[in-house]
Structure formats: structure tokens, C-alpha cells
Amino acid sequence: MADNKIAPTKKVALTKGDRIAVWWRSTFLQGSWNYERMQNGGWTYTLIPALKRLYTTKEDRAAALKRHMEFFNTHPYLASPIIGVTMALEEERANGAPIDDVAIQGVKVGMMGPLAGVGDPVFWFTVKPILGALAASLAISGNIMGPILYFVLWNAIRMAFMWYTQEFGYKAGSSISEDLSGGLLQKVTKGATILGMFILGALINRWVVVKFTPVVSTIQQAKGAFIDWAKLPKGSAGIKEALTQQAAGLSLDKFKVTTLQDNLDQLIPGLAGLLVTFLCMWLLKKKVSPIIIILGLFVVGVVLHVLHVM
Amino acid sequence: MDLNFIQVILVIIVAFFAGMEGILDEFHFHQPVIACTLIGLVTGDLIPCMILGGTLQMIALGWSNVGAAVAPDAALAAVASAIILVLGGQGKAGVSSAIAIAVPLAVAGLLLTILARTVATAIVHIMDRYAEKGSFRGIEVWQFIAICMQGVRIAIPAALILAVGAGPVRELLSAMPTWLTDGLSIGGGMVVAVGYAMVINMMATAEVWPFFAIGFVLATVQDLTLIGLGAIGISMALIYLALSEKSGGSSNGGPANSGDPLGDIIDNY
């Protein structure tokens, strides 16, 4: 870092306070997200505490701001290591190292693609669905721990990740881009993808609800296989007796009704949901808008319900 | 249920935060399970709103802003449907019709999102001018304005629904026949699949499909909680990485669509 650089006239270094300020500002990276240069405004805003420390003349400041207003877009959390590296490069530049605008922009662009490729599967497709599904199932059952758990865990993971990767980027400086093209990045991506696919399989089974109601068969059961309601004692004793009999495995009705759903569940529970998911994947690959698919599924739900199929 | 002045203000503040987070994607105030619960908290209708939030969260699991793509707007869907649920005063019974309203709102919210991101293009041009002058202050101010614009994007629709009031909202909800609300909640059970399908299309490779199958089959064991499944998933990922390292380098697939046999079958169908 600055200590081992020989600067001809001045020697400036970023303090920990500067880096904390940058870390906090990186929370607002996407605030001015736009169709032209995407995260550029937020990126420049984030770096301001560092630029303020490093450059004192108006010309230097204007040049620094202008070079960071260039196109930038990555996963909002994985921007942190890039911010760290950029701070290290700017620091060396301010101390006289021959680092030009092209080099800085090159490092930014070179890192943003692969890192977005890590952030999307890790955060959006793994951590968020797992925490979200956990919180949602608690919330649906009326447990306030659901939302609290989601909020606390999500932000703890996010804030810690952003701080440590930013520091890592700052310390590793320009060598980080070489490291990232090595094996570590691919391992992280692959591990996240495996976990993500596994969890997706589980979530589809549990949470895509498709139930077919048509009755396939109605069989009258043998005597003693169902609860004989007429012979139960009166009042609460009868309820108790009925529950005891049900727990003993007796059926509630005289007729054993098998629906289409029961038949499908015998193959494997959740099969219909899996098929709906594959249908959606196919439609998405055919470039059908997800919005159309969502509205279409609602229409299908209503129509099939009216037809007594679901 | 009619809300008093303070409650109205608090609901609008929650909406503002949800709108901000809809673009920032950091604190996740815009996630339905948080946004709906907060609205429930400030209106005193906590439990029904939380159930609504949990149910919407399930639907929205796979909605993410990837690259420049815009996901359906979870923020508007969560905030508006929670307000409608509270105003309708039906408690838990109103949850399924509130969800049916939420999805068209998520679509309508897309248009507002696109509009806001277009306006932001003008804002960064103003920032350019301040950069030219070397003015840190100017860039900070306009970044702040851009974030507030995103908050207002949700706060205004929320205020409009509050202004229309409980009466019309209740009439609208009770005018919905049961075959429609029941059918919509059946559709809601299937809609979850769209988000998952988007995610799978992005992640799937030949190499990782077996893990999908294992996850699907293990989930039929009802005793396994999600945390338990997560532990199994992490363990398998670690084992796989360790083994493929030993056997001398794995193929560098990455989350691309290439080499995805099932995807290809679906493609060629």
C-alpha cells in the first residue's frame, strides 16, 4: 500500500474511516440506476469519500469524477471487491504511479462480468430463496419470527460480505483480477449452482401446488374399515371415540374416494408441480414474457376450477 | 377498517422505504414478507398482513433484477395488496383475494419501474455536469434525489389507494365471486413455478441436474425441514467440489445454458 510506494511530492493514504464511509455509501449503489450507463451515478457517489481524500485540486477532482461516471453494472453486493480494488488503484495513482484512466476502467469492466456471475446464483438464487422460503413458511403460519429472521439474517450476511470483500479487494489491489480468473471463482460458482439446483428441486416439490380434483374411483369399503357414525355414543364421548377410531386407521367415510391427485401422488408427490415448472421453462425459452405466463396460469386456474378439474 | 392520520403517514413512509429498496436491493424492505408485515404493524392488522406477506414471498422467490432485466415489482404488489387487505377489513379471509390483486399490480409496477429508470437517465446527465465542475456536493444531491424518486414511485400509488378509502375497496372485493377468488388462489399455487423456471433456465447445466432430482425427491420426506435440506445441499456441494478436485480438474461449466440436456430437449420440443 501507500507505505511501500515512493511518492515524489506527496503521500496520501486512505484511512479506515474513509473505507467505512465508502462501504456505507455502496449501499446506495443502485439508487440512480439508469438505462444508459446503469450503476455509474451510484458508483461515483460511493467513491466520493476516497476521491475527496486523494485529490485536492479542482482539476484532479473533476477528472476523477468524470472517469468514474462511465458505464458500470454488476451485482450490487459483488461491486464491493471491485470498489476495494479501485480504491487501491486510485491511491497508487494519486501517489504518482502511472495508472491511466483506461487501466482503471479496464479493471472495473474486467471484474464486473465474472463477479455478477457469482453474485446472481449465490445471493439471488440461493441465499434469497432459502431465507425467503424459510421466512415465508413461518409468516404464513402466523409466526413473527419469519420476517424478523429474514431481515436480520439477510442484512447481517450482506453487510459482512460487503465489508470483508471490499477490504480484501483494497488489500489485494490490482492482483485481484488475476486471482479471480483462477480456480477459486469457478469453484464458488459451481458450489453455489449445485446448492441452488438442489434447493430448487426441493422448493418446487414443496411449494408449487397443483391439485386435481376429478374422482377416479369410489369404492365401498369393507365393514370395520370405516367409522360407523350411527353407532357412536352421543356428545363429546362420541367425538372422542371417533378420533380414537380414526387414529387407529379407520376411514372417515363409507366410500374410499380416489382422486386423480391421489394417483399422481403414488408416482411421486409433487409431480404435477414439476411438470408445470418444466412447461414454464419451455415457455420462457421460447421468449414468452414471464408476465404473460403468470397471467396465463391465473386464467388456467380459474377456468379449470370452474370446470371442476382443479 | 378506517385508518387515522398517523397510521396513514406511517403506511406512506413504509411504502416510501419499499420503493427505495425496490431499486437498491440491499436492506430488502421491499420483500413482501417484510413490507406487508410492516404495514400490518403500523395499522394494527399484523397477523393477516404477515400471512399475506408470506404467501406473496413464495410467489416472488425467483423475482430478481438480473443484469438490466426488470423483475415484476414486488414492492408495489406487497404494499398495495397489504393496504387493500387492511382497508377491506376481512382479516385472514381477505388474503387470497388480496393476492389476486397483487399480481396485476406487480405488472403495473413494472411500467412505473421502467419510467423511473428512464428518468434516472436524465439525472445522471445532470451528474455529468457536476462531475465536469468537480463538484462532489452536486453528485451527492442528485444521487439522493434519484433514490427519493424511487421511493415516491411506490408512495404515491399507496397514497392514492388510501385516498380512495375503505368503502370502494371493500365493494370491489365483495363483488368478486367465489369461483373467481378460488380459481385465482389455485392459479397462485402454480404461479410460483414461473420464478423457479426463470432461475433454473439460468443455472442449469448437465452437471448439476442430478442435484435438482435429489432435492426434488428428498423434499417428499415431510420430516426434513428446509434447514435440514439446506445442510444436505451444502454438504453435497462440498463433497462434489472435493471429489472433482481429486479426479483432476472439473469442466469449467459455470452457470451457462450450454450443455443442458433437459433444456435442449425443451428447446427442441
Interface residues (C-beta under 8 A of the other chain):
Chain A: T27 F28 L29 Q30 G31 S32 W33 N34 Y35 E36 R37 M38 N40 G41 G42 T44 Y45 I48 L51 K52 K58 E59 D60 R61 A62 L65 K66 M69 N73 P76 A116 G117 D120 P121 W124 F125 K128 P129 I130 G132 A133 L134 A135 A136 S137 L138 A139 I140 G142 I144 G146 P147 Y150 F151 W154 N155 R158 Q186 K187 T189 K190 G191 A192 T193 I194 L195 G196 M197 F198 I199 L200 G201 A202 L203 I204 N205 R206 W207 V208 V209 V210 K211 I268 P269 G270 G273 L274 V276 T277 F278 L279 C280 M281 W282 L283 L284 K285 P290 I291 I293 I294 L295 L297 F298 V299 V300 G301 V302 V303 L304 H305 V306 M310
Chain B: M20 I23 L24 D25 E26 F27 H28 Q31 V33 I34 T37 L46 I47 M50 I51 G53 G54 T55 Q57 M58 A60 L61 G62 S64 V66 G67 A68 P72 A100 V103 P104 V107 L110 R117 T118 A120 T121 I123 V124 M127 D128 Y130 A131 E132 K133 G134 F136 I139 E140 W142 Q143 F144 A146 I147 Q150 W179 L180 D182 G183 L184 S185 I186 G187 G188 G189 M190 V191 V192 A193 V194 Y196 A197 M198 V199 I200 N201 M202 M203 A204 T205 E207 V208 W209 F211 F212 A213 I214 G215 F216 V217 L218 A219 T220 L226 I227 L229 G230 I232 G233 I234 M236 A237 L238 Y240 L241 S250 N252 G253 G254 P255 L262 G263 I266 D267 Y269
